Amino acid sequence: MIAALAVAVIVLAVVFFSGGGSHRYTLVFQNAAQLVPDNQVLIGGSPVGSVESIELSDDRSAFRACAAASAAG
């Protein structure tokens, strides 16, 4: 749950400060237990994108989650 919240906060900041359009983000988490590919990324209850993939880092100490977001949702 905390990982999903962190994704939403980061996506929110980038979408609002970048001026719109479509973007792809790679985020690093120590625990990705609540992230699932194809899950929606929500900001304020509104969908803004989705989790594309989750991978174990090369040194196996963290997880990389790739998410796509757009200002239009």
N, C-alpha and C positions, 0 to 999 in steps of 0.2 A: 504494500500500500504506500509506503514512504517513497519507494522508487518511482511508482506511477505519479505521485504528487510532484516529485522533483522533475520528472519529464515535463509535466504540464506547466510548471512554473518557468522552466527554461524556455520552452516553446513559446509561452505567452510573452516573455520579455523580448525574444528575438523577433517574433511576428510583429509586435506593436512598434518596436524601435527600428525595424528595417524598412518599413513603408509598404509592406504587402508582398504579394507574389508567392511563389511556391519555393520551399526550402527543404533541405535534407540535413539532419543533425545526427552526429554520433556522440552518444553520452556514455560515460563510464560509471559503473556502480559496483560496490563490493557485494551487494546482495540484489539479485534481480528476480527473487522468488515470485513477486506479484506481476511481473511483466510477461506478456504472451504475444507472439507475433499476431498481427492483424487487430489487436486491441485498439480501440479508439483512444486518442489523446483528447481529453476534455479540458476546457478552460471555462470556469463559471457555468458548468453544465452543458456547454455548447461544444460540439465536435470541431476540432481544428486540424486533425490529421490522424495518423495511425502509426503503430509500431511496425516496422518492416522486418526486422530481424534482431536476434539476440545471440551473441557469440561469446565464448570464453576468451579472455585475452591471451596473448602469446605466452606470458609467464604464468598463466593460470591463477592470477591473484585477484582478478576482477572480471566483470562482464561488460561487453560493449553492446549497447542497444542503438540501432539505427531507427530513426523516426522521420517521417515526412509530414510537413505541415504547410498549410496555406492560409493566407489572411481570410479567404472566403470560406474556408472550412472544407 
